[in-house]
Structure formats: structure tokens, C-alpha cells
């Protein structure tokens, strides 16, 4: 059932990608999605999640009635992108969709959003075997905020497919790590850096020594660690009294994750002691990992869908998080699927027209395979 890319899909994706929608500013793209689905005759319900998440909109849910021959299914994508300086300038050149190189493209995850909108039109015209709920979340890039605020009891679906991963269409993410978010705030003593630096206690120096002592980057095949933010100081002529470092650790193995987090804490504590400053910690779970069993019905549907779309199913263990982490932790079985974008979260982000067409084929095949799995 290879249909491939269509001009309508490309045009829709380019239009959505051109709307700046970093986390917290999703309103315009949410309105575009609502308008598109409304023109198909579908009711779009926006929940009250924005009041909890602080995002530019709530989560959007639209239900496409089916024939009732199978259990309802949810298809999910997120509306927000990582920060951008302004609306992406999007072009299609030599079979690739990309920005002008000054911003991200936003194919993560608007390629999936556009695909699901096009699929909605097909399902309205040709009713699926079961109800299909389209779920568009806000705040995914800032910690899966929208998914965490979504009332899953309001959904009829008891299984979900989340289109939000690198890897070409046909990629099935069988496992995702748990993420721990770690912040350490060093508190020293300020002083004039030119007249009496010896009276100060530099929080920045303590933080630097702490970071230098940490194991960061790729720890092993299933474990990573990173310090992503360093914030401190007030002026070049002031010994910095405060410095806050923020980072994360991820692993598919709970004991390894605990070990890495403990190492980060111990490195920060030792550096603080050596520098004569205090340190305070804030440790939180960013998202909880999961692993699908080999005989998972979700994997069966995903594998069958790849075959129907003429794709080779590729089962991978992911290193990232998605809304599926929240759904699985809350008891809604969810499978993350590859979208096919490349260099996500960078100005080099791109997606090929061929991949976009295969993504459309895969999305339609998921609905067909889910209906046949009654």
C-alpha cells in the first residue's frame, strides 16, 4: 500500500513548519491544527492543560468515528519545538525540506503533525475499523509537560502510537530510558575581584571543578550523562557568590542510573567542600523508562504496519523520551514510532520527501493493522 508523498502533504508540512512554536508559544500552530480538522467536520477538544503547564495551549484531541469492529486507538504527535529565534524559513530543494540554516526546521515533530492531519482526511472519507483519536500535545520538548497533564480517562483509546523519534518510518522503539534531572546550586561569598579577591569564595570555580570531575557523555551503551546549563556570577569584577549547574542522566538500567546520579552529587559535594562553599541539590525524575515485551500487541501491530507499508520493521532501544514514556507509566500502552527527521534540535535539521511519503504510508498502515488486530 505504497502511496508515497503528495503535494498536499508537503504543502501542509511546510506551512506548519513555518509557524514558530517553541514550548510555551504553541497557540498559533494549535489554531492551525484546529482549523484544519474543523474543516474536515471534526470536533477538536482543547483541554485545560495550559493552566498547569504554562504552555501556549492545552492538548488537542479529535475523535474520528470508526465502524466499531476493533478497540479505539490513539495516534499522537506534539505541537512544540525547541527554542527558535523566529519563524523558520522553510524551503524544498533537491528532495529535501529544510530551514535556511538559522533555525531548526521543526520536523520534530511537525512532520508527524502534518502526516496525522492528512491521514484524518483519509479516515473521514473512508471510515476505519475503530475509532481513531488524534492527540496533539503541548510542551513535549520541555519535559513531556502536555502528556503529563492530559486526562487519559477522557480518551476512549486503550493503546497509543506516538510518532516522535528519529529513525526512518518502520522504526519501532521497544524501550526508553529513565531520566533523572539533577541541579546543584553552589553558594559562596562575593568580594571585589580586583581589590580583595581573597575575601571571596567563588561558586563558579567550585562548579567548574565539580563538572571536571564528573563522568559525562556516553557512559556505556545504555547510559548517558550531561551538564547542559551553567548559570552564575553578576559581573566581571565580582567574585561570584552563586552558580547553578543543571543536567541529567539517563539509563535503561535503574542501578546504573542511580550510580551515575550519585557520582554527580558526590563530585559536586567534594568540589564544594574543597572550595569552601555550600551546595544544595535538586533531584527529580524527568520521565520513567519502559520496555515492551517481545510478544507485545503493540509491537505486533507496529511490525504488521511496517509490512503493509512496504517497510522493513526495525526494533531499537531509544535514548530519548517521548509522550509514550508518560502514557506507559500511567497505564496506557504506547509505542513510539520513527518519523525520519535528521539532525533534530539543530539548524541542520531536515527530512526528505521520500521519507515523508513513507511516514504517511506507515501512519495509514498503523490504523489498518490496528483494525485487523481485533
SETORKE-514517 format. One record per residue (C-alpha): residue in one letter; x, y, z; residue number from 1; chain. Coordinates in steps of 0.25 Angstrom, whole numbers, plus 2048, in hexadecimal, padded with zeros to 3 digits. Last residue first. Layout:
<pts>
{pt A {X Y Z} NUM A}
...
</pts>
This chain:
<pts>
{pt X {7DB 7E4 843} 374 A}
{pt X {7E9 7E4 83D} 373 A}
{pt X {7E4 7E8 82F} 372 A}
{pt X {7E0 7F6 834} 371 A}
{pt X {7ED 7F8 83A} 370 A}
{pt X {7F4 7F4 82D} 369 A}
{pt X {7EB 7FD 825} 368 A}
{pt X {7EE 809 82E} 367 A}
{pt X {7FC 806 82F} 366 A}
{pt X {7FD 805 81F} 365 A}
{pt X {7F8 813 81E} 364 A}
{pt X {803 818 827} 363 A}
{pt X {80D 810 81F} 362 A}
{pt X {809 815 812} 361 A}
{pt X {809 823 816} 360 A}
{pt X {817 821 81C} 359 A}
{pt X {81C 81B 80F} 358 A}
{pt X {818 827 808} 357 A}
{pt X {81F 830 812} 356 A}
{pt X {82B 827 810} 355 A}
{pt X {82B 829 801} 354 A}
{pt X {829 838 803} 353 A}
{pt X {836 838 80B} 352 A}
{pt X {837 83E 819} 351 A}
{pt X {840 849 81E} 350 A}
{pt X {846 84E 82B} 349 A}
{pt X {854 855 829} 348 A}
{pt X {850 861 832} 347 A}
{pt X {850 857 83D} 346 A}
{pt X {845 851 846} 345 A}
{pt X {843 845 83D} 344 A}
{pt X {84F 841 834} 343 A}
{pt X {846 838 82B} 342 A}
{pt X {837 836 82B} 341 A}
{pt X {832 828 828} 340 A}
{pt X {825 827 830} 339 A}
{pt X {829 81B 837} 338 A}
{pt X {81E 815 840} 337 A}
{pt X {81C 815 84F} 336 A}
{pt X {813 80A 855} 335 A}
{pt X {808 80D 860} 334 A}
{pt X {801 804 86A} 333 A}
{pt X {7F9 80E 873} 332 A}
{pt X {7FC 80A 881} 331 A}
{pt X {801 818 886} 330 A}
{pt X {80F 814 885} 329 A}
{pt X {80D 80F 876} 328 A}
{pt X {806 81D 873} 327 A}
{pt X {811 825 879} 326 A}
{pt X {81C 81E 872} 325 A}
{pt X {814 81E 865} 324 A}
{pt X {814 82D 865} 323 A}
{pt X {822 82C 861} 322 A}
{pt X {830 829 868} 321 A}
{pt X {83D 827 861} 320 A}
{pt X {848 81C 860} 319 A}
{pt X {83F 812 859} 318 A}
{pt X {841 803 858} 317 A}
{pt X {83E 7FF 84A} 316 A}
{pt X {835 7F6 842} 315 A}
{pt X {836 7F8 833} 314 A}
{pt X {82A 7F3 82B} 313 A}
{pt X {82D 7F3 81C} 312 A}
{pt X {824 7FC 814} 311 A}
{pt X {819 7F8 809} 310 A}
{pt X {80E 800 811} 309 A}
{pt X {807 7F3 814} 308 A}
{pt X {814 7ED 819} 307 A}
{pt X {816 7F9 822} 306 A}
{pt X {808 7F8 827} 305 A}
{pt X {80A 7E9 82B} 304 A}
{pt X {816 7ED 833} 303 A}
{pt X {80F 7F8 83A} 302 A}
{pt X {803 7F0 83D} 301 A}
{pt X {80B 7E4 843} 300 A}
{pt X {813 7EE 84A} 299 A}
{pt X {807 7F4 851} 298 A}
{pt X {802 7E6 854} 297 A}
{pt X {80E 7E4 85C} 296 A}
{pt X {814 7D6 85A} 295 A}
{pt X {823 7DB 85A} 294 A}
{pt X {81F 7E2 867} 293 A}
{pt X {820 7F1 867} 292 A}
{pt X {82A 7F9 86F} 291 A}
{pt X {827 805 877} 290 A}
{pt X {82E 811 87D} 289 A}
{pt X {829 81C 886} 288 A}
{pt X {82A 82B 883} 287 A}
{pt X {831 837 889} 286 A}
{pt X {832 831 897} 285 A}
{pt X {837 83C 8A1} 284 A}
{pt X {844 83F 8A8} 283 A}
{pt X {846 84D 8AE} 282 A}
{pt X {853 84F 8B5} 281 A}
{pt X {859 85A 8BE} 280 A}
{pt X {868 85D 8BF} 279 A}
{pt X {870 865 8C9} 278 A}
{pt X {87D 86C 8C6} 277 A}
{pt X {88B 869 8CC} 276 A}
{pt X {891 866 8BE} 275 A}
{pt X {895 858 8C2} 274 A}
{pt X {888 855 8C9} 273 A}
{pt X {880 85A 8BD} 272 A}
{pt X {889 851 8B4} 271 A}
{pt X {886 845 8BC} 270 A}
{pt X {877 848 8BD} 269 A}
{pt X {876 84A 8AE} 268 A}
{pt X {87E 83D 8AB} 267 A}
{pt X {875 835 8B5} 266 A}
{pt X {869 83A 8AE} 265 A}
{pt X {86D 837 8A0} 264 A}
{pt X {872 829 8A5} 263 A}
{pt X {865 826 8AC} 262 A}
{pt X {85E 829 89F} 261 A}
{pt X {867 820 897} 260 A}
{pt X {865 815 8A1} 259 A}
{pt X {855 816 8A2} 258 A}
{pt X {855 816 893} 257 A}
{pt X {85E 809 892} 256 A}
{pt X {854 803 89D} 255 A}
{pt X {848 806 895} 254 A}
{pt X {84D 801 887} 253 A}
{pt X {847 807 87B} 252 A}
{pt X {84F 813 87E} 251 A}
{pt X {84E 822 87E} 250 A}
{pt X {856 82D 886} 249 A}
{pt X {852 83C 886} 248 A}
{pt X {858 84A 888} 247 A}
{pt X {857 857 88F} 246 A}
{pt X {862 85F 895} 245 A}
{pt X {85F 86B 89E} 244 A}
{pt X {86A 875 8A2} 243 A}
{pt X {869 87F 8AD} 242 A}
{pt X {873 889 8B4} 241 A}
{pt X {87B 88C 8A8} 240 A}
{pt X {887 894 8AB} 239 A}
{pt X {883 8A2 8A6} 238 A}
{pt X {88B 8AA 89B} 237 A}
{pt X {886 8A2 88F} 236 A}
{pt X {877 8A4 893} 235 A}
{pt X {86B 89C 899} 234 A}
{pt X {870 88E 89A} 233 A}
{pt X {869 881 897} 232 A}
{pt X {862 878 88D} 231 A}
{pt X {867 86B 888} 230 A}
{pt X {85D 863 880} 229 A}
{pt X {85E 855 878} 228 A}
{pt X {866 84C 881} 227 A}
{pt X {865 83F 87B} 226 A}
{pt X {864 830 87E} 225 A}
{pt X {862 823 875} 224 A}
{pt X {85F 815 878} 223 A}
{pt X {85A 809 86F} 222 A}
{pt X {866 806 866} 221 A}
{pt X {870 80C 871} 220 A}
{pt X {873 819 878} 219 A}
{pt X {871 821 86B} 218 A}
{pt X {873 830 86F} 217 A}
{pt X {877 833 87D} 216 A}
{pt X {87F 82D 888} 215 A}
{pt X {880 838 892} 214 A}
{pt X {88D 83E 898} 213 A}
{pt X {88E 84A 88E} 212 A}
{pt X {880 84E 891} 211 A}
{pt X {883 84F 8A0} 210 A}
{pt X {890 857 89E} 209 A}
{pt X {888 861 895} 208 A}
{pt X {87C 862 89F} 207 A}
{pt X {886 865 8AB} 206 A}
{pt X {88D 86F 8A2} 205 A}
{pt X {87F 875 89F} 204 A}
{pt X {87B 876 8AE} 203 A}
{pt X {888 87E 8B0} 202 A}
{pt X {88A 881 8BF} 201 A}
{pt X {88E 88F 8C1} 200 A}
{pt X {898 896 8CB} 199 A}
{pt X {8A4 892 8C3} 198 A}
{pt X {89E 89A 8B7} 197 A}
{pt X {8A0 8A7 8BF} 196 A}
{pt X {8A3 8B3 8B5} 195 A}
{pt X {8A1 8AE 8A7} 194 A}
{pt X {896 8A3 8A9} 193 A}
{pt X {88E 8AB 8B3} 192 A}
{pt X {888 8A0 8BC} 191 A}
{pt X {87C 897 8BC} 190 A}
{pt X {87B 88A 8C5} 189 A}
{pt X {878 87C 8C1} 188 A}
{pt X {86B 875 8BD} 187 A}
{pt X {86B 86A 8B3} 186 A}
{pt X {85E 865 8AD} 185 A}
{pt X {85D 857 8A8} 184 A}
{pt X {853 852 89F} 183 A}
{pt X {850 844 89A} 182 A}
{pt X {845 83F 891} 181 A}
{pt X {843 830 891} 180 A}
{pt X {83F 829 884} 179 A}
{pt X {83A 81B 883} 178 A}
{pt X {83E 814 876} 177 A}
{pt X {835 810 86A} 176 A}
{pt X {832 802 864} 175 A}
{pt X {82C 7FC 858} 174 A}
{pt X {82D 808 84F} 173 A}
{pt X {827 803 842} 172 A}
{pt X {82E 808 835} 171 A}
{pt X {825 806 829} 170 A}
{pt X {826 814 825} 169 A}
{pt X {835 819 825} 168 A}
{pt X {83C 81B 833} 167 A}
{pt X {83A 827 83B} 166 A}
{pt X {82E 826 844} 165 A}
{pt X {820 82D 846} 164 A}
{pt X {814 826 841} 163 A}
{pt X {80D 820 84D} 162 A}
{pt X {804 814 84B} 161 A}
{pt X {7FA 813 856} 160 A}
{pt X {7F2 807 85D} 159 A}
{pt X {7E6 808 866} 158 A}
{pt X {7DF 812 85D} 157 A}
{pt X {7D2 818 862} 156 A}
{pt X {7D9 824 868} 155 A}
{pt X {7D4 82D 873} 154 A}
{pt X {7DA 823 87D} 153 A}
{pt X {7E7 827 877} 152 A}
{pt X {7E6 835 87D} 151 A}
{pt X {7F2 83C 877} 150 A}
{pt X {7FB 844 881} 149 A}
{pt X {806 83A 880} 148 A}
{pt X {805 83A 871} 147 A}
{pt X {805 849 870} 146 A}
{pt X {812 84A 878} 145 A}
{pt X {81B 840 871} 144 A}
{pt X {827 846 877} 143 A}
{pt X {829 853 870} 142 A}
{pt X {829 84E 862} 141 A}
{pt X {81B 848 864} 140 A}
{pt X {815 855 868} 139 A}
{pt X {808 853 860} 138 A}
{pt X {801 846 85C} 137 A}
{pt X {7FA 843 84F} 136 A}
{pt X {7F1 836 851} 135 A}
{pt X {7E9 831 845} 134 A}
{pt X {7DF 826 849} 133 A}
{pt X {7DB 81B 840} 132 A}
{pt X {7CE 814 842} 131 A}
{pt X {7CE 806 83C} 130 A}
{pt X {7CE 7FF 82F} 129 A}
{pt X {7D1 80C 827} 128 A}
{pt X {7C7 814 820} 127 A}
{pt X {7CB 818 812} 126 A}
{pt X {7C9 827 80F} 125 A}
{pt X {7CC 82B 81E} 124 A}
{pt X {7D7 822 81E} 123 A}
{pt X {7DE 828 812} 122 A}
{pt X {7DC 836 818} 121 A}
{pt X {7E2 832 825} 120 A}
{pt X {7EE 82C 81E} 119 A}
{pt X {7F2 839 819} 118 A}
{pt X {7F1 83F 827} 117 A}
{pt X {7F9 833 82C} 116 A}
{pt X {804 836 822} 115 A}
{pt X {805 845 825} 114 A}
{pt X {806 842 834} 113 A}
{pt X {811 837 831} 112 A}
{pt X {819 841 828} 111 A}
{pt X {816 84B 833} 110 A}
{pt X {81E 844 83D} 109 A}
{pt X {82A 845 83D} 108 A}
{pt X {829 849 82E} 107 A}
{pt X {82B 857 836} 106 A}
{pt X {835 85C 82B} 105 A}
{pt X {83E 862 836} 104 A}
{pt X {843 870 834} 103 A}
{pt X {84D 878 82C} 102 A}
{pt X {850 86D 822} 101 A}
{pt X {846 872 817} 100 A}
{pt X {83D 867 81C} 99 A}
{pt X {83C 859 816} 98 A}
{pt X {833 850 80D} 97 A}
{pt X {83B 847 804} 96 A}
{pt X {838 842 7F6} 95 A}
{pt X {842 84A 7EF} 94 A}
{pt X {83D 857 7F6} 93 A}
{pt X {831 859 7FE} 92 A}
{pt X {831 866 806} 91 A}
{pt X {82D 86B 814} 90 A}
{pt X {831 878 81B} 89 A}
{pt X {82F 875 829} 88 A}
{pt X {826 87F 831} 87 A}
{pt X {82F 886 83B} 86 A}
{pt X {83B 884 845} 85 A}
{pt X {837 875 847} 84 A}
{pt X {836 86D 854} 83 A}
{pt X {833 85E 853} 82 A}
{pt X {826 85B 84C} 81 A}
{pt X {818 85A 851} 80 A}
{pt X {80C 853 84A} 79 A}
{pt X {80E 844 84F} 78 A}
{pt X {809 838 848} 77 A}
{pt X {800 82D 84C} 76 A}
{pt X {7F7 822 845} 75 A}
{pt X {7ED 81C 84F} 74 A}
{pt X {7E6 80F 84C} 73 A}
{pt X {7D7 80A 84F} 72 A}
{pt X {7D5 7FB 850} 71 A}
{pt X {7D0 7F4 844} 70 A}
{pt X {7C4 7F2 83B} 69 A}
{pt X {7BD 7FF 840} 68 A}
{pt X {7BC 804 832} 67 A}
{pt X {7C4 811 835} 66 A}
{pt X {7C1 81F 83A} 65 A}
{pt X {7CD 829 839} 64 A}
{pt X {7D0 82F 846} 63 A}
{pt X {7D8 83C 848} 62 A}
{pt X {7E0 83F 854} 61 A}
{pt X {7E9 84C 856} 60 A}
{pt X {7F2 84E 862} 59 A}
{pt X {7F1 85B 868} 58 A}
{pt X {7F7 868 862} 57 A}
{pt X {803 871 863} 56 A}
{pt X {809 869 86E} 55 A}
{pt X {809 86D 87D} 54 A}
{pt X {808 85E 880} 53 A}
{pt X {7FC 85E 88A} 52 A}
{pt X {7F3 869 885} 51 A}
{pt X {7F7 864 877} 50 A}
{pt X {7F2 857 87A} 49 A}
{pt X {7E3 85B 879} 48 A}
{pt X {7E0 852 86E} 47 A}
{pt X {7DD 856 85F} 46 A}
{pt X {7D3 84E 859} 45 A}
{pt X {7D2 84E 84A} 44 A}
{pt X {7C5 84A 843} 43 A}
{pt X {7C7 844 835} 42 A}
{pt X {7C0 849 828} 41 A}
{pt X {7CC 849 820} 40 A}
{pt X {7CD 858 820} 39 A}
{pt X {7CD 856 82F} 38 A}
{pt X {7DA 84E 82E} 37 A}
{pt X {7E1 858 826} 36 A}
{pt X {7DC 864 82F} 35 A}
{pt X {7E1 85C 83C} 34 A}
{pt X {7EE 859 836} 33 A}
{pt X {7F0 868 832} 32 A}
{pt X {7EC 86C 840} 31 A}
{pt X {7F5 863 847} 30 A}
{pt X {800 869 83E} 29 A}
{pt X {7FD 877 842} 28 A}
{pt X {7FC 873 851} 27 A}
{pt X {809 86B 853} 26 A}
{pt X {811 876 859} 25 A}
{pt X {815 870 866} 24 A}
{pt X {81E 865 860} 23 A}
{pt X {823 86B 853} 22 A}
{pt X {818 86D 848} 21 A}
{pt X {81D 875 83D} 20 A}
{pt X {814 873 831} 19 A}
{pt X {81C 870 824} 18 A}
{pt X {81C 861 828} 17 A}
{pt X {80D 861 827} 16 A}
{pt X {80D 867 819} 15 A}
{pt X {818 85E 814} 14 A}
{pt X {810 852 81A} 13 A}
{pt X {803 855 813} 12 A}
{pt X {80A 858 805} 11 A}
{pt X {812 84B 806} 10 A}
{pt X {805 843 80A} 9 A}
{pt X {7FD 849 7FF} 8 A}
{pt X {808 847 7F4} 7 A}
{pt X {807 838 7F8} 6 A}
{pt X {812 82F 7FD} 5 A}
{pt X {811 820 7FB} 4 A}
{pt X {804 817 7F9} 3 A}
{pt X {80B 80A 7FC} 2 A}
{pt X {800 800 800} 1 A}
</pts>
